[in-house]
């Protein structure tokens, strides 16, 4: 049985190293991660969105997220689901992201 809390913490750190190539803020702080579930066996499901449905990173970003999650010790499987419901907007960004982008 995996330490789900530790895996979740480490997965979040891994997500903080993934960036939308057009925005200099990590995807976690951008608010692109809508949900994260760690099963008792270490399988991780990530529910995320993109900044726009026609985002140029639509193919590469989910694959990058899956690779980053799979690389976390204790993760036995990773699945990334893309959703546009609800659509992403700036209010989903953390204050740190808004500050970095000059929006605060």
N, C-alpha and C positions, 0 to 999 in steps of 0.2 A: 504494500500500500504506500502510495507516494505522500510526501508532505505537501499537501495542496496549497497551503498558505505560502510556503517557501517558493514553490514553483510559480505561483501567481506573481509574487514579488519579483522573481528573477525574469519572468516573461515580460513584465512591465518595463523592467530595466532594458531588456532586449528591444522592446518596441520603441524606447526612447532613443535608440541608435538607428532607427529607420526614418528616412526623410522623404517627403514629397520633393522630387527633383526641382520643382519650381519655387519652393518656399523654404527659407532657411530655418525652419522650426520642425522638431520631430513630430511624427504622426500622433503620438500620445498627447502632447501638449496642444496640437492642432485640434484635437477633439474628433479625430477620425475613427477612434476605437469606440464602438457603441457597446460592446460586451465582450467579456472574457470569462470562460468557464474552464476549470481544471477538474477533470474526473478523478475519482479515487485511484485509477490505474495510471494516471499521469498523462492521459490524452487531453489535449487543449483545443478548445474551439474559440475562434476569434471572430466576432461580428464587427465588420468595419464598413466605412464608406469612403468615398473619394470626394475631393472638393467639387467635382462636377461630373456628370455622367460621361461627358466626352473628354475627360482628363487624359492627357497624353501618357500618364503613368498607369493607366487602367490595367495594362497587362503585366507590367513589371513590378509594381508596388505590392500587390497581393502575393506574388511569388517571393518577393524579398521578405515580406512579413512571415510567410510560412517557413522559409529557411531560417530566419532569426529565431522563431519559436522552437523549431526542431533542434536547434543547437543548444538550447537551455538544458543543463543537466537535470535528469528526472523526467523530462518530457518523452513520452513513448510514441506519440502521434500528434500531428497538428492539422487542423482544418481551418481554412479561412473562408468566411462567407461575406460576399459583398452585398450591401443593400443601399438603396437610395431613399429608404423610408424610415425616418424622416430625412429630407434632404439636408446636407451639411450647410451651415452658415457660420458666420464669424462669432456668433454668440456661444458656440460650442468650444471656442478656444479658451485656454487657461489665461489668467491674467499675465503670467510670465510670457506666453506666446504673443499676446497683444502688445505687451511692452516691447518685446524684441522687434516686432514689426512696426512699431511706432503708432499703434492704435490706441494707446493709453496716454 
